[in-house]
Each structure stands twice: as structure tokens, then as C-alpha cells.
Amino acid sequence: MRAILSTPPAIPAGTLAAGPQPALPAPGGLLLRPWEPTDAAVFLAAYQDPEIRHWHTRQPASEDQVRDWFEQYRQAWQQETGGSWAVTRGGVVLGRIALGSMNLDDGVAGCAYWVLPAARGAGVAARALTAVSNWALGEGRFHRLYLDHSTRNFASCRVAVKAGFVLEGTKRSDAVHSDGRHDMHLHARVRGDGQPGGVPAGPATG
Ligand SMILES: CC(C)(COP(=O)(O)OP(=O)(O)OC[C@H]1O[C@@H](n2cnc3c(N)ncnc32)[C@H](O)[C@@H]1OP(=O)(O)O)[C@@H](O)C(=O)NCCC(=O)NCCS
């Protein structure tokens, strides 16, 4: 049973789960949609990429496990704890964007992403992060979205800044990656920050 709050929740319980996880269009012909069982092979293959393995220490071991993760993503939406989208163009999966650690009382959630190697450098991650955060801070009724990345992950830092996530500080020795402990940058985009200026509106060519 939920505790009694002395202030109204930012997002009343049941608001997200009342509808299906939305599909979200983004500039450059991108479509963010919930994962489908047929995406399991490409999702598993993504974790063969050394960069994704380096920065994402939780990795699936088989297509069956990937499908279990997809089911967990579906349940997370229903339980209003998270949402994970395939970033696609023309039906082809290019990457992943996710909201997690949802706190509906405070209206706060975290963001995470990866893009397949062949699709990098064309603005896919920044467009996807902008689209999911526009939705979350608007229709989704969240107030604050945050993300963190290693201070050595320069591409991720650029993605965050381009999508309007302001650098708020450095969390020392906050996470373990494949080569040991890392300091982490904390970025956030808060409702009212305005539209990010760093994402080109034209087509993503990667
Ligand atoms: C980080 C990642 C998601 C970026 O995806 P992407 O679609 O290529 O991102 P974008 O094209 O929107 O932007 C990448 C930006 O990083 C910059 N960049 C890329 N490599 C860089 C490097 N080594 N140093 C500095 N900047 C770099 C690009 O120039 C670009 O910035 P610009 O538009 O100002 O030129 C992708 O590289 C990836 O999946 N990496 C592995 C997993 C990962 O790091 N996930 C994030 C964990 S926090």
C-alpha cells in the first residue's frame, strides 16, 4: 500500500499505466517504439560491440534472456517504474532509449541509451533523447529527467548536452565499468528549461 503523502504526487498513480507505452516519432525519420520479440537478435548483437559492453555492464546472455528483458520492460511500464524503446528508422532498429527509476511522487526519472555502431555520429541518440524527454516532460507529466555517464564517455556527454541536459556536477567514483571505477557526470533536463538547441531538425543520415 502506498504511503500517505503530505503533498500531492507530481504524477498520480495509474496515470502512465492507464495507456499503452506510446510510440514516439522523432526528426530524421526516427520512430521510438516498444520492443518486439523479433528484435531479440539485434538487441543481443548490440552487446557484442566493445563500446556498449564497456559502458553497460549488465548484458544479456541469450535471445531467450533478451525476450525476458522485453517482458520486464513491458511490466515496468504497467508498474510505472520504467519504459524502454527501440529507436528505429524504416523498421530497422538503430538503438535503445529508456526511462528508469521512475519516482511518480516527485516526477523524476533517469535516462539511458545506446546506438548500434553503424548508426553512430548522425544524431540518432540526441534526437531520441530529445523526443523521449519532450514526451516525458510534457504528456508524461514528469518534472525532472536525469542521466549520468562516465567523465571519460565524451560522446555520451555531447548527447546529453545536445538534448538539453545541463551538466550539474561530478559524482566521484560513482560507478564501475569494465576497467574499474569511474567518476560520473550528472546531467538533468527540468520542465521549463525550454527546447534543446543542439539537435538538428534535418534527416539523420547514419
Ligand atoms: C554514446 C552514443 C549513444 C552516441 O550515439 P550517437 O547516435 O552517435 O550520438 P549523436 O550522433 O547524437 O552525438 C554524438 C556526439 O558525440 C561526439 N563524439 C563522438 N565520439 C566522441 C569522442 N570520442 N570525443 C568527443 N566527442 C565525441 C560526436 O561528434 C557527436 O557530437 P556533435 O554532434 O557535437 O559532433 C553511442 O556512441 C553509443 O552507443 N556508445 C556506446 C554506449 C554508450 O556509451 N551509451 C551511453 C552510456 S551513458
The ligand as a MOL file (V3000), in Angstrom:
LIG
                    3D

  0  0  0     0  0            999 V3000
M  V30 BEGIN CTAB
M  V30 COUNTS 48 50 0 0 0
M  V30 BEGIN ATOM
M  V30 1 C 27.0990 7.4980 -26.8530 0
M  V30 2 C 26.2500 7.0510 -28.0650 0
M  V30 3 C 24.8810 6.6360 -27.5600 0
M  V30 4 C 26.1050 8.2450 -29.0160 0
M  V30 5 O 25.1920 7.8710 -30.0530 0
M  V30 6 P 25.1420 8.7280 -31.4320 0
M  V30 7 O 23.8710 8.4520 -32.1090 0
M  V30 8 O 26.4130 8.5350 -32.1770 0
M  V30 9 O 25.1310 10.2050 -30.8290 0
M  V30 10 P 24.9500 11.5810 -31.6230 0
M  V30 11 O 25.3170 11.3700 -33.0610 0
M  V30 12 O 23.6150 12.1610 -31.2710 0
M  V30 13 O 26.0570 12.5040 -30.9290 0
M  V30 14 C 27.3630 12.0370 -30.6660 0
M  V30 15 C 28.2170 13.2290 -30.3140 0
M  V30 16 O 29.3950 12.7700 -29.6630 0
M  V30 17 C 30.5400 13.2430 -30.3600 0
M  V30 18 N 31.5960 12.2730 -30.1720 0
M  V30 19 C 31.6300 11.0200 -30.6090 0
M  V30 20 N 32.7780 10.4400 -30.2070 0
M  V30 21 C 33.4480 11.3800 -29.4780 0
M  V30 22 C 34.6840 11.4200 -28.8000 0
M  V30 23 N 35.4660 10.3400 -28.7590 0
M  V30 24 N 35.0310 12.5550 -28.1680 0
M  V30 25 C 34.2520 13.6380 -28.1780 0
M  V30 26 N 33.0410 13.6810 -28.8150 0
M  V30 27 C 32.6680 12.5540 -29.4480 0
M  V30 28 C 30.0840 13.4120 -31.7840 0
M  V30 29 O 30.9200 14.2770 -32.5080 0
M  V30 30 C 28.6800 13.9910 -31.5550 0
M  V30 31 O 28.7350 15.3620 -31.1910 0
M  V30 32 P 28.4960 16.5420 -32.2660 0
M  V30 33 O 27.0970 16.3310 -32.8020 0
M  V30 34 O 28.6530 17.7720 -31.4640 0
M  V30 35 O 29.5460 16.3520 -33.3320 0
M  V30 36 C 26.9310 5.8920 -28.8300 0
M  V30 37 O 28.2530 6.2650 -29.1800 0
M  V30 38 C 26.9610 4.6000 -28.0520 0
M  V30 39 O 26.0150 3.8390 -28.0800 0
M  V30 40 N 28.0680 4.3480 -27.3240 0
M  V30 41 C 28.2010 3.1230 -26.5610 0
M  V30 42 C 27.1970 3.0230 -25.4120 0
M  V30 43 C 27.1680 4.2710 -24.5650 0
M  V30 44 O 28.1720 4.9550 -24.3860 0
M  V30 45 N 25.9690 4.5760 -24.0150 0
M  V30 46 C 25.7920 5.6930 -23.1490 0
M  V30 47 C 26.1630 5.2840 -21.7490 0
M  V30 48 S 25.9670 6.6570 -20.6270 0
M  V30 END ATOM
M  V30 BEGIN BOND
M  V30 1 1 1 2
M  V30 2 1 2 3
M  V30 3 1 2 4
M  V30 4 1 2 36
M  V30 5 1 4 5
M  V30 6 1 5 6
M  V30 7 2 6 7
M  V30 8 1 6 8
M  V30 9 1 6 9
M  V30 10 1 9 10
M  V30 11 2 10 11
M  V30 12 1 10 12
M  V30 13 1 10 13
M  V30 14 1 13 14
M  V30 15 1 14 15
M  V30 16 1 15 16
M  V30 17 1 15 30
M  V30 18 1 16 17
M  V30 19 1 17 18
M  V30 20 1 17 28
M  V30 21 1 18 19
M  V30 22 1 18 27
M  V30 23 2 19 20
M  V30 24 1 20 21
M  V30 25 1 21 22
M  V30 26 2 21 27
M  V30 27 1 22 23
M  V30 28 2 22 24
M  V30 29 1 24 25
M  V30 30 2 25 26
M  V30 31 1 26 27
M  V30 32 1 28 29
M  V30 33 1 28 30
M  V30 34 1 30 31
M  V30 35 1 31 32
M  V30 36 2 32 33
M  V30 37 1 32 34
M  V30 38 1 32 35
M  V30 39 1 36 37
M  V30 40 1 36 38
M  V30 41 2 38 39
M  V30 42 1 38 40
M  V30 43 1 40 41
M  V30 44 1 41 42
M  V30 45 1 42 43
M  V30 46 2 43 44
M  V30 47 1 43 45
M  V30 48 1 45 46
M  V30 49 1 46 47
M  V30 50 1 47 48
M  V30 END BOND
M  V30 END CTAB
M  END
